[in-house]
Amino acid sequence: MDGEAEAAPKRRRVVVGQRQRLAAAEAQQDQPSVSESVLAKDLKERWSWGDLSVQAMQALAAKAVKDFENCGAKAPTELQALAKLGSGGIHPNNMRREIMKITEVGCRLPPLQRTALQFKQPWGNQPQLMMLPHEMFSALYENYHEAFKRYVVADANVLQEFWRLQKKHPQFKDHPVVSQASFEPRKFVPLSLHGDGTPAIGVGKIWSRMLTTWSWCSLVGGPAWTKDSQLPIYFLFDETDDGTAATTFLSMLAWSFKVLQEGLWPFADHKGNLYPPTSDLGRKAGSPLAGGWKGVIWALVGDLEYMVSRLNMPHFGQKHNPCGLCKCSGDETSTSWRNCKPTAPWLSMQWSLAEWRSFPDRPKNPLFDSGVCSALSCHMDYMHTKYLGLDPLGFGSVLSLLVNFVLPDSPLANLRCVWEHLLSSYKALKIVERFRGMRKLSLFQRKKLPPKLKGRAMQIQALGEPLLLCWQNFMNKDLEIHLKIENYLKVNLALEKILHATRTEMAMPPDHAEKFKKLAFGLCQLHRQLREHFEGNYFADLPKMHFFLHACLLADVLHPRLTWCFKGEDLQKISRTLAGSCCRAVTGPRAAAKMSQQLRIAWHLRLDRLCGE
């Protein structure tokens, strides 16, 4: 109608905040795309070492991307890729396959060596993956050269000095490589091969699963963390092996070290099959492996159980030939290993390489049979023979004597008194590696056997000086046996001080080495004398005492710190964590293959970061 006002146009409904959100979305699209992410790199590295599952990694990345969106920012594409794993978390079973594709991009480490090994039933014949030393050595030189200079060999002059010192080593004379006139000391890198078993699944349980890990490192590399210098080769679950798989693997390992000795890419694989001329390995055949650098296996390290079970070395508990380094006996005769005097007959009965090769009953395994090393390459581990061998028996006996005889109250009350004194010494000496507490007598007392202190190697190593101060505080200075125990602890501490003072040397200087050897023999003699005084109830002896002396005898040739197993034990911890991560869906050989795949990525990420620093 004419009198009616025209209808007002309808107003567009706008949801509160819609304009702001649209503007933020447009601004986000205009932002430059950032590809790299510090968080994404850290998440991938944690996953590769087994600290995070791939599902947890994806969930954390997705939450980080959500935070970016809530702030009106665009997440880095590297982080977005992790958040999209498994269709954004919908299909978790696909995540591992997808992350392997992502992390493979840019990896400059060689592909894993793939071979089939025969295992126990029900596993049977299974494909296995391993990182062979000659391929890793070459990749470090070619693709991660900064890491090669830092952790493999920094200076050719260091090599020349190392091989000069090794002329006194028992395996130097008649060695197939280093004793030759054509030997170039400035080109050969001495390598150490570590092997050991550790419970990887069900740690502390009766059904725990043992895992044997092999790794190698340079003996002339710079100081480094285990993740930087101890390179893994292969993992083997002990329950799956009847001896066939380990023997085949050691044959491949011997071939790989043989290639390293020659310093040239091989024309054929470990079985003698020629590489096709058009393949990558075929094209490289005959060319230098690492710019003229070569490697020679110089030290085999591990605990005594590993050397017996995997290298077929003589069992240390047998009466006849219990040692692979000398011709001592395990009985009570004059040639017994129990003779710890500097004039002991077994000192003049040590094997030479020529004698060992002609001995018909010598230990045999693929490494020894190939000639790349021998039983004389076995270096007795100072950590296992002293900190986990001799010291637990000695320190446990001292603690037991303190709480049961020296102090006046009940054993538990005396133990509290001893612990308070040890704790005050820990603080005064600023010792970090401490025992957490000593509340139970079972820490060092056994029901039917002489006392033996339980603990980690570093804890026992650090206990020497506090225990000496504790004994001096409570001992009776009028008793000869108390004075002898004090002397025993003083000699032990003096050994550790020399070891620490020369820690940066490849070998101990002659004066330090001579004193170190005298103290080592003196320590073992005192241990034996104390055992005889207490009629075997305290200070028990064990074969590790003999192997401890072998480790000390080479102090002027190769420093005990270069061949002790602390780095190898650190790698065992990494192996346990990684095994726990890889054994959630599979077990046995398949889990070992997953571990190798994941650790290859871990090493690439680690080396890539080191070279970029």
Order of alpha helices (4+ residues) and beta strands (2+ residues): alpha-alpha-alpha-alpha-alpha-alpha-beta-beta-alpha-alpha-alpha-beta-beta-alpha-beta-alpha-alpha-beta-alpha-alpha-alpha-alpha-alpha-alpha-alpha-alpha-alpha-alpha-alpha-alpha
